[in-house]
Each structure stands twice: as C-alpha cells, then as structure tokens.
Amino acid sequence: MRLFFKTLKVLKTDLFIKLNYSKSKKNNNKKVKIMALAGEKVGIPSADEAPMVVMARFKQPIAGLISLLIVFIISIVTWWIFFDPRWHDPLPSFNNEVTAWASVIGGFGLIGVVWAIWFENWPYYNWFRTPWKVGLVGTAINAVIIIIFALVMLPLFNIFYSNYLGVDPTATDYVIWYRSASIFGALSGSLFSFAVLWVAGTMYWPFFKHKQPKRGIIIWVIGNAITILVWFLLFFNTGYSGGTTELTVIKGIQFPFPNYPYSLGWTQWIIFFSLLTMMVFEYWPWNKLGRKQPFMGMIAFASCVLLGFLFMVLLEPIGYFFDGIFHLLGGNPTGEIERVIGVYYMAITYAIFLICAVVVVSLFFDNWPKKFRQWQNLIIRFLIVILLGTVGFFGFYLLSPIVFGEPTNFWEINPTPFVLLFLWIEILFAYVWRKWPVYRAV
C-alpha cells in the first residue's frame, strides 16, 4: 500500500502531528496511513486510538487572530501578576530575580508539553470528548512536571553543581541559584532543538507502528537520551565558579566554545529552522531530498543543525545589525560591556521571536494561505513568519518599559523570560487545549 503524506507538520517535535487512518481497499488487506496536518479538521492527538476531532468555529485568518489574541492576553496577564518587576520587590542588585522564574517555568513547561506530544496526551485523551477537559487535565499534568523540575530537581542540581564547580565565597545564594537555573534550564533548549528535530524529522521511525504507551515510552527514552547528551556537551561546563553576579557566573563569549551564549544561540536557531521547514513548509525540502525514512529525517537533522551552527557563527553580526537600528532610534548603551551583552541578547532572542511566529503561522493560522501554488504558499508563509517575528521583536523592545517593566535602555532589556513564557502558553494552548474555544469538538 502506498504511504501518503498530506501536509505533515510537527510542533517542535512533531509538535502537531495529526494522523488519520483510512480503511484499506477491498483488494488490499493493509491500511493506508494518511498523515495530515492542521487544517480545517484535525484529529486529536494523532492516531487511530485517539478519535477526538476538532474544527475551527471561524474561517482563517479570523481563527488564527483570535487564537493569537487569547494566548497574548493570558501571557501578559500572567506576567503582570507573577513576574512584572514593577509589582514585586527584587533584590536591588539583582534585577533579574523575579523574571528569572518566568524563564524557569516557561522552559520546564515546554519540556512537559513535548512529552505530552510524544505520548499524544495518553491516556486522558480517550477519557474525555471535549477539548477543555483534555486541556484541564493536560495543564494539571504539565504543572506537576514544572513543580518537580523547579522545586525538586533544580535545588538538587544546585547542591550538586555548587559542590562540583565551586562558588565564590562572596556570591549570594540567589546568584548561585541563578547559575544552576541557567545551566539546568538549558535542558529545555537541548530537548527542543536536537531531540525534537530527530524525533519529528524521522516521524517516529521506526516506532510509529507501536501503540501508546509503548510508542511514547520508546520515543521518550530516545528523545531524552539525545537531550542529556547535547546538554552535557554544550551546557554542563558553561558555569563559572568565580562570578558574583548573574552575568559573570556563566561563561560568556570571552571563553572558548562551548560557552553559554553560543551554545544557547545554536539551539535556538536549530529550533527555528527545524520548525520552519517541518511545520510551515510541511517538510519541504526534506521530503524531496529523502523520500523514505530514516533518510528524510537524517537529511533534515543534518541540514538544520548546520543552518543553526551557521547562524550561531553569525550571532555577532546579527546582533550588531539590531544594535545599529537601536542607535538610529536614539538609544545609547551605558558602556561597552553592556553593549556587547545586549547585542548577543538581541541575536538570540530574535530567533525565539521567530520560533513563536512559526507556531502562530502553522498552528493558529493552519498554514494559511493554501490556495496558491506550493512555492507561492511557502514564500507567503515565510514572509508572514519573518514579519510577525520582527514586529514582535521590535514591539517588545520599544514597549517593554511600559508594558513589561523592563529597563528603558535597549541594551539592558532581556526579552527571554517573557518570550519563553509566551511560547510555552502558545504551544500548550495549541496542542493540549486544541485551541479551545476557537476550535470545537466534532
């Protein structure tokens, strides 16, 4: 029987494979497996054992705009209540204390969402027939995962890492915690980049034939093995024992690679290119270069890793491009060190804004438009991704002192905490909540 791929898009790991099985023809006793992406009608979560189907209440682009508005409102309200430094009292010398928790929660929350995708919301997707019930249970499980990582595993890692690496005797407990949170939190980037790229690129090969939970367990083991290996190679030794502030307790660009900024930049740009090609471009061009698995996944993996590495090398030119724009807008860094730090923040967080835009185009707008030729559709979607990511990037920098409570100096702004929080809520809404109430079960 021939295997058809009908617009397969994966959410950072598949992040959104929706699979529907059709009955075999009379003269053939095998099943035809049609792997369909988001669109007017999608299965939840992706296999024959997951029968729930949801459909948009509105046509595109209205459904996408409403979904984006809902996620932004939830994200900004959550930020104001829990993480806005204007409403809290961070230590005077460490103004990232409150916002650092947003990065921790968003990063660990993303790990939980990826695991839910690998298990396809098993077993609770089959217990309910309405998306909001599935969403509530999935969110509760996600919250438990965040609590385990943030309040159990992170403190244990902090004790271990402090003994392993050593600490400056004048460093505060918060700075020591911040170092451990930065290193341990990088598990999220390692998972979402290399591990998701391999799992999604190969489309679960060769384990898709297994049903849940067996398939999820196998993928979970493989994905986490890749995650831990990448994290150990790129991030484990990027802590610094002699630092006394947030910026000096991790190895910066003055250290040889792997250092924290370049390792982080590599993973974020890998995420962008992998999700762009597998979700927005619906596996183009990988499905042209390798028509069978695992060759298509191997080509996608190697290509996206190399593209991510190229843009990692270009972090400084990318950052100084934005640096020049902010100078034209009247900005002025307080010093050369602050300028360099801000430049790398800009180059890395721009990739995260583009990742958020990929999720919006592929999952909220269902890869709209679709009415033109393939190459025309891909160009239009790509331009929409760049437009949304760029508008979000500059919008944050220009409005953050008013909306997010960030400093007024462009080079002191760190968008990462809010953007990670937004990305987590964005994917949780798209996959676990199935975009309810914008979509409904049918």
C-alpha positions in Angstrom: 0.0 0.0 0.0 1.3 3.4 -0.8 2.1 5.8 2.1 0.7 9.3 1.5 1.9 12.3 3.3 -0.6 15.1 3.3 0.8 18.3 4.7 2.6 16.9 7.7 3.6 19.5 10.2 5.3 18.8 13.5 5.3 21.0 16.6 8.9 21.3 17.7 8.9 17.7 17.9 6.1 16.8 16.0 4.6 19.4 17.9 1.5 18.8 16.0 1.3 15.5 14.0 -2.3 14.7 13.4 -2.8 11.3 11.9 -5.9 9.7 10.4 -6.2 6.2 9.2 -8.4 5.3 6.2 -9.7 1.9 5.5 -7.9 -0.3 3.0 -9.3 -1.1 -0.3 -11.1 -4.4 -0.9 -8.2 -5.9 -2.8 -5.6 -4.9 -0.2 -5.5 -6.0 3.4 -3.2 -3.2 4.6 -4.1 0.2 5.9 -3.4 3.4 4.1 -1.8 5.8 6.6 -2.6 9.4 5.7 -0.6 11.8 7.9 -2.5 15.1 7.9 -1.5 18.4 9.4 -3.6 21.1 10.8 -6.3 22.5 8.7 -10.0 22.7 8.8 -10.3 19.4 10.6 -7.7 17.7 12.7 -7.6 14.6 14.9 -6.6 14.7 18.5 -3.9 13.9 19.1 -2.8 11.8 16.1 -3.6 8.2 15.9 -6.4 5.7 15.4 -6.6 5.2 19.2 -7.3 9.0 19.6 -10.7 9.6 18.0 -11.5 13.2 19.0 -11.6 15.6 16.1 -11.8 19.4 16.4 -12.9 22.0 13.8 -12.4 25.8 13.8 -15.5 27.9 14.6 -14.3 30.6 12.2 -12.5 30.7 8.9 -8.9 31.7 8.5 -7.4 34.1 9.2 -10.0 35.0 11.8 -9.5 31.8 13.8 -5.7 32.5 13.9 -6.1 36.1 15.0 -8.5 35.1 17.8 -6.2 32.3 19.0 -3.2 34.7 19.0 -5.2 37.3 20.9 -6.2 34.7 23.6 -2.7 33.5 24.1 -1.3 37.0 24.3 -3.9 38.1 26.9 -3.2 35.0 29.0 0.6 35.6 28.7 0.6 39.3 29.6 -1.8 38.9 32.5 0.3 36.0 33.9 3.4 38.2 33.5 1.8 41.2 35.3 0.5 39.1 38.2 3.6 37.0 38.8 6.7 38.3 37.1 6.5 42.0 36.4 9.4 43.5 38.4 7.3 46.7 39.0 4.9 44.8 41.1 7.4 42.8 43.0 10.5 43.6 45.1 13.6 42.0 43.6 16.9 42.4 45.3 18.3 45.9 44.3 21.5 44.5 42.9 19.9 41.6 41.0 17.0 42.9 38.9 16.5 39.6 37.2 15.4 37.7 40.3 11.7 37.8 39.6 11.8 37.5 35.8 14.3 34.5 36.1 11.4 32.5 37.4 9.5 33.1 34.2 12.3 31.6 32.2 12.4 28.6 34.6 8.7 28.0 34.4 8.4 28.5 30.7 11.4 26.3 29.9 10.3 23.4 32.1 6.7 23.8 30.9 7.9 23.3 27.3 9.6 20.1 28.4 6.2 18.9 29.7 4.4 19.9 26.5 6.9 18.0 24.3 6.5 14.9 26.5 2.7 15.2 26.1 3.1 15.3 22.4 5.3 12.2 22.4 2.7 10.4 24.4 -0.1 12.0 22.3 -1.9 13.0 25.5 -2.1 9.4 26.6 -4.1 8.2 28.4 -6.5 11.0 29.2 -7.3 11.9 25.6 -9.5 8.8 25.5 -11.3 9.6 28.7 -13.0 12.8 27.5 -14.9 14.0 24.5 -14.4 17.8 24.9 -11.2 19.7 24.4 -11.4 21.8 27.5 -11.5 18.7 29.7 -8.4 17.4 27.9 -6.9 20.8 28.3 -7.5 21.0 32.1 -6.0 17.5 32.7 -3.1 18.2 30.4 -2.4 21.5 32.1 -2.5 19.9 35.5 0.0 17.3 34.5 2.2 20.0 32.9 2.1 22.0 36.2 3.2 18.9 38.1 6.1 18.5 35.8 7.1 22.1 36.3 6.9 21.7 40.1 9.1 18.6 40.0 11.7 20.3 37.8 11.7 23.7 39.5 11.2 22.8 43.2 12.8 19.3 43.4 15.3 18.7 40.6 16.7 22.2 40.3 17.5 22.5 44.1 19.2 19.1 44.0 21.1 20.1 40.9 22.1 23.4 42.6 23.6 21.5 45.5 25.4 19.1 43.2 26.7 21.7 40.8 27.9 24.0 43.6 29.9 21.2 45.0 31.2 20.1 41.6 32.2 23.5 40.3 32.7 25.6 43.4 31.4 29.0 44.3 32.8 32.4 45.0 32.5 32.9 48.8 31.1 36.4 48.2 28.4 35.2 45.9 24.8 35.4 47.2 22.5 32.4 47.4 20.5 33.9 44.6 23.4 34.2 42.2 24.4 30.6 42.9 20.8 29.6 42.2 20.8 31.7 39.1 23.8 29.9 37.7 22.3 26.5 38.3 18.9 27.6 36.9 20.7 28.8 33.7 22.6 25.6 33.2 19.9 23.2 34.3 17.2 25.2 32.4 19.1 24.7 29.2 17.7 21.2 29.1 14.7 22.8 27.5 16.7 24.2 24.6 18.6 20.9 24.2 15.3 19.0 24.1 13.5 21.4 21.7 16.4 21.5 19.3 18.4 18.3 18.7 15.9 15.8 20.2 12.7 17.2 18.7 14.5 17.6 15.4 15.4 14.0 15.2 12.1 12.6 16.5 10.0 14.8 14.3 12.2 14.7 11.3 12.1 10.9 11.3 8.4 10.8 12.1 8.9 8.4 15.0 10.7 6.0 12.7 10.7 3.0 13.1 8.4 3.0 16.2 5.2 4.6 14.8 3.7 1.1 14.3 3.5 0.7 18.1 0.5 2.0 20.0 0.6 4.1 23.1 2.0 4.0 25.7 4.7 1.7 24.2 5.4 4.2 21.3 5.6 7.1 23.8 8.0 5.3 26.1 10.4 4.4 23.3 10.3 8.0 21.9 10.7 9.4 25.4 13.8 7.4 26.1 15.4 8.2 22.7 14.5 11.9 22.9 15.7 12.4 26.5 18.9 10.5 25.7 19.6 12.9 22.9 18.7 15.8 25.2 21.0 14.8 28.0 23.9 14.2 25.6 23.5 17.6 23.9 23.1 19.3 27.2 26.1 17.7 28.7 28.3 18.6 25.7 27.0 22.2 25.2 25.9 23.5 28.6 27.1 21.4 31.6 30.5 23.1 31.8 29.4 26.6 31.0 29.1 27.6 34.6 31.8 29.8 36.1 33.0 29.4 39.7 34.4 32.9 40.1 31.3 35.0 39.4 29.3 37.1 41.8 26.6 38.4 39.5 24.1 36.9 37.0 26.3 37.8 34.1 29.6 36.5 35.5 28.5 33.1 36.9 28.2 31.7 33.4 30.9 31.5 30.7 30.4 34.3 28.2 31.9 35.0 24.8 35.3 35.6 26.3 35.6 31.9 27.0 36.2 29.3 24.2 33.3 27.4 22.7 31.2 25.9 24.1 30.2 28.9 26.1 26.7 29.8 27.2 25.8 32.4 24.6 26.9 30.5 21.6 25.5 27.2 22.8 22.2 28.8 23.5 22.2 30.6 20.2 22.9 27.4 18.3 20.0 25.5 19.9 17.5 28.4 19.3 18.4 28.8 15.6 18.2 25.0 15.2 14.7 25.1 16.6 13.7 27.9 14.2 14.9 26.1 11.1 13.5 22.7 12.1 10.1 24.0 12.9 10.0 26.3 9.9 10.7 23.5 7.5 8.7 20.8 9.2 5.7 22.8 10.2 5.3 25.9 8.0 7.0 24.3 4.9 5.4 21.0 5.6 8.7 19.1 5.4 9.8 20.8 2.3 12.5 20.4 1.0 13.4 17.3 3.1 10.6 15.3 1.5 12.1 16.0 -1.9 15.7 15.1 -0.9 14.8 11.9 1.0 11.5 10.2 0.2 11.9 7.4 2.8 12.6 7.3 6.5 15.0 7.5 8.1 16.8 9.2 5.2 14.5 12.2 5.2 14.9 12.6 8.9 18.7 12.3 8.7 18.8 14.9 5.9 16.6 17.3 7.9 18.6 16.7 11.1 22.0 17.4 9.4 20.7 20.4 7.5 19.0 22.2 10.4 22.0 21.5 12.7 24.3 23.1 10.1 22.0 26.0 9.5 21.8 26.6 13.2 25.5 26.4 13.5 25.9 29.0 10.7 23.6 31.4 12.4 25.4 30.8 15.7 28.6 31.9 14.0 26.7 35.0 12.7 25.3 35.9 16.2 27.6 38.9 16.5 26.8 40.4 13.0 23.0 39.8 13.6 23.2 41.4 17.0 25.1 44.4 15.7 22.6 44.9 12.9 19.9 45.4 15.6 22.4 47.5 17.6 22.7 49.9 14.7 18.9 50.2 14.4 18.5 51.0 18.1 21.2 53.6 17.8 19.3 55.2 14.9 16.2 55.2 17.2 18.1 57.3 19.7 19.4 54.5 22.0 22.8 54.6 23.7 24.4 51.8 25.8 25.8 52.7 29.1 29.1 51.0 28.4 30.9 48.7 26.0 30.4 45.6 28.2 26.7 46.3 28.4 26.6 46.9 24.7 28.2 43.5 23.9 25.8 41.7 26.3 22.8 43.4 24.8 24.0 42.6 21.2 24.0 38.9 22.0 20.7 39.1 23.8 19.2 40.6 20.6 20.6 38.0 18.3 19.4 35.0 20.4 16.0 36.4 21.4 15.3 37.3 17.7 15.4 33.6 17.0 12.9 32.9 19.8 10.5 35.5 18.4 10.8 33.8 15.0 10.0 30.5 16.7 6.9 31.9 18.2 5.9 33.2 14.8 6.3 29.8 13.3 3.9 28.3 15.9 1.4 31.1 15.1 1.5 30.6 11.3 1.4 26.8 11.4 -0.9 26.0 14.4 -3.0 29.1 14.8 -3.4 30.0 11.1 -3.2 26.4 9.9 -0.6 27.3 7.4 -2.8 29.9 5.7 -2.8 30.6 2.8 -3.1 27.4 0.8 -4.9 28.5 -2.4 -1.8 29.2 -4.4 0.9 27.0 -5.9 3.2 25.3 -3.3 6.2 27.6 -3.9 4.0 30.7 -3.6 2.3 29.4 -0.4 5.7 28.7 1.2 7.1 32.2 0.3 4.0 33.9 1.6 4.1 31.9 4.9 7.8 32.6 5.3 7.3 36.3 4.8 4.5 36.2 7.4 6.8 34.4 9.9 9.5 37.0 9.4 7.0 39.8 9.6 5.4 38.5 12.8 8.7 37.7 14.5 10.3 41.0 13.6 7.2 43.0 14.7 7.1 41.1 18.0 10.9 41.7 18.5 10.8 45.4 17.9 7.5 45.8 19.6 8.9 44.2 22.8 12.0 46.4 22.8 10.1 49.6 22.1 7.2 48.9 24.5 8.8 46.8 27.2 9.4 49.7 29.7 5.7 50.5 29.7 4.1 47.0 29.2 6.6 44.6 30.7 8.5 46.7 33.3 11.9 46.3 31.6 14.6 48.9 31.7 14.4 51.8 29.3 17.9 51.2 27.8 17.6 48.8 24.8 20.9 47.0 25.7 19.7 46.2 29.2 16.4 44.6 28.0 16.1 40.9 28.2 13.1 39.6 26.3 13.9 35.9 27.0 11.7 35.4 30.2 8.5 36.7 28.7 9.1 35.1 25.3 9.7 31.7 26.8 6.6 32.1 28.9 4.6 33.1 25.8 6.0 30.2 23.8 5.0 27.7 26.5 1.5 29.1 26.8 1.2 29.2 23.0 2.1 25.6 22.5 0.1 24.4 25.5 -3.0 26.2 24.0 -2.4 24.8 20.5 -1.7 21.2 21.4 -3.1 20.4 24.8 -6.2 22.6 24.7 -6.6 22.1 21.0 -7.2 25.8 20.6 -10.5 25.7 22.5 -12.7 27.7 22.5 -11.7 28.8 19.0 -12.0 25.2 17.9 -14.7 22.8 18.9 -15.0 19.0 19.0 -17.0 17.4 16.2 
